[in-house]
Amino acid sequence: MSLTGPAGNIGDALIRRETLGWALETSDQLVAYTGDAPDVWLRQLNLPADAIVLRSKKSVPRWLWLLLIAPRHPVLVFEAGEIPLDRGNGLRELVFLAETLVVRLKGGVVVRPPRGIRAPSSPALAIHRAAARLSQVTLWRDESTLAIARCGALAPDIGFSAGVRDGRPWSERSELLVSLRGARPLPDAAWLSVVREAAESAGLSIRTVVQVREDESRARELAQLLGGEFEAWGDTDPLVQEERLRQRYDAAQIVVSDRMHVLVLAALSGAIPVELVPSPTPKISKAFAAIGLHGLSVDASASDPPRLREALRPTPERAAEVCERVRMAASTLESVQRMIRDGVRRTRA
């Protein structure tokens, strides 16, 4: 498996942990390439104690060697998430193509979980397409990526398999949560006013939360500007922070973010997800559209205040729609996982 990622991003750890679940029980030995990730990342993934862990790029040749000497019918599972295919990624894609060829020549199975493509360019895209076509399971999390790849099938983002939660009854949900990227410009006065008005109108208190460490300062700023509560990540263990966040989403009516997996986890808890930022990227809206949820992304720079207020108006009907769609997505991903395991068994029969 490839399981690289930043330890300071709970969403990235979560989707890789869910991908790990697809690989477990398919083979006698687990080999996980984690790149330069620290020890805490391994705990976030819940890697089995007997797994062979390959750390740093210097271990890539060993990874290839282990595939070459593996018994017949090995299984190769790539990590979920967004795949950068801009210039400079051609060599990485050649390595992954070589691994794919080795596994196929040994009668094995290659699994590419639901992913998105970012910044496609030559030759990385051409190499990636070739490897994707050679893989038995190639899934994409949105229609536009599927069109770029020209192979494979559409499937929900794997984050939707992280567990649907009942959360609190709608009438007992008392918060509007905000979690924005620290790298974006601070929202303007109009945005702040609309969010404050929306919370007041719905009788909700505002709380800012942190799902990615680099966003912590922004969350602190927003809490001050919105007159809300700030909940730091600080020194809290990442797994404890993940559960604390999910409990917050359980108690929220609406969650405003430009982080995709903040909104995915919010939806899994029955909260209404809203992306409300100037010029939002299409990534979030397309991934949610793939599970039948539309209208959650609103361009704060192009919309008039009434439309912004309407986007932030939580209703039990919208919450029910969110719950229905995420349950369907989770069920689809369960079926995919069963299909993969059945396919591996047939290959080895």
Steps between C-alpha positions, in 0.01 A plus 500: 500500500589863453400693815684830492355822635529791745448407866349842568199436276234282660306462176803370313571247775139390506469426127826305506382301801181417313708391199706279729176324589462404134841329504476311829412131469603491132856377567714324761745791533439874499770728359427871547699779337447809718768734366632752750200478735572509877410227749173669593385453139533123538276515808245710315486236227468219757764296316525141625804438720634232265493721189824568313528879497712668233606852600648775279549510123823302541285194571326509159754256343430257785128535435557402136722211607238368745245501218740317271566221754142484630310171454251470219187716505618800703258788566607861445277774648570867437404775743180700465489875460601756242771403252725787381600443138675829431853527369755324716282199579592294196767296680263412784240386248760285323574325830129434557463375142791261554340370821170453319668302222683277748180417688305427181780278364492304826126444465412747773239770553552879487251724679475876452239634747283804424734787417509839336756635252658840555698706246525237223796549267721297270661255536370423852136476385580263214698270730226510764235412242702200386539372856132562577392299194719209611337494845201275565335754732529866399258743664457877484310720743353746248380509139760749377788283621342197336488698174866597532608143579296343216475170690365357823173577675338756729476429874443707817801651673630234737454740792129415487586152630630642830177419682157659491412638845157572643616812678258699710135546408449807281329699774795442734766615254610842617809606303618645172858384447762672287831356379684687222839466334768715655664551160200690359448872557294586807128525415368853454255692718200398289581129543542542875172688523307233307636218717419687822148579376444138393599368841286754682199433279522124561569540871843339468828581670814531286808287560818480293678163488830371361526189280832600338778632724601780263147647533521553876592870489222570253248326726611718790461816290157401375372426849595850609347665194180295514457528875512122532689237697842380381595138556872444452671181393814585696679200651201268477580158353381485135273200562344670801458819294331303222240357738451838669431657161253231407313560823488870414357417157245275675371807684504747209216596268731651241875487428669763282836408349716497189662173611342205321535246778378741765178507298503122443528429874239764574261333256568157654388649833176636355608865488436708189830561312553839335800628306473877521812679372591737216560312173480144639690232311275241332658209692249497787185564298591229247581238764168562676315510168631147440287382794200708397547800731483832317501864592736487797771719341424872481727769359508765774643759261231461234186445706275766646440501879151341478641204307783463750254505788286239325805274457558522875141432601496156666183297460416145614395421141846582364660306787284198413612522137864512611453194723334301223773577247792420730340170605466406134863597438618292797300202374655534153851502646422190709396323179825605330703361790318167480553493123875551544533221756289264288714586197822424688361163615400411144846593373662267751254215454 
